[in-house]
């Protein structure tokens, strides 16, 4: 937008999934790029990247299709060719790789210019001394994630569904994530009526339980989540929502401990809510 391009932000439904009709209405002869977040990092919505890619290329094969796979790579089976993806971005620390490393898949023939110039490393796409330890660590993490993908995804989904069932049974709690394969296997968003998210976050932290309030990417500048607003979450829950995230090393016993802590903390914290 700062460079003079028109950027259209597409609406989503109550589950956070992009509305295909909105995409169809938005695309025209001037469209040059469509960018989609495969899995939403706050509520775990999964976008239909195959369907989106099929439609984009049927309208104009020259439109560049970018998928942000930072939350899905290593958790879901991502096949760029099947989804007609031109560019796909991944971050290493989301799959237990080193921080500060990532990669971008670039389909052969995709027109893209570098923004870092110099010695021409990485096929002249990103000049500068290569981070060899980071690259090696990312390679090991990706190999491990996909060698055990089916097993890990099954376990993560079971953990997610177990927590959702426990939260659904609690008074004043609304779960914003979907069970089973309708949502990402490793993310649960839940809103706790009459309890501030930051207050609950720190109360759980004191018990050695670490969760997130909103997006970790913007935790240094907290604001009401645009994601929660986009799914039309009730206004009184916008500041009362936290995110639980899992990895394959988590256990049902840890979820039981978390639920026990919530049952202990929530009645106490609700006493101090401003009316």
Secondary structure, 3 states (H helix, E strand, C coil): CCCCCCCCCCCECCCCCECHHHHHHHCCCCCCEEEEECECCCCCEECCHHHHHHHHHHHCCCCEEEEECCCCECCECCCCCCCCCCEEEEEHHHHCCCCCCEEEEECCCCCCCCCECCCCCCCCCECCCCCHHHHHHHHHHHHHHHHCHHHHHHHHHHHHHHHHHHHHCCCCEEECCCCHHHECCCEEEEEECCCCHHHHHHHHHCCCCCCECCCHHHHHHCCCCHHHHHCCCCHHHCCCEEEEECCCCCCHHHHHHHHHHHHHHHHHHHCCCCC
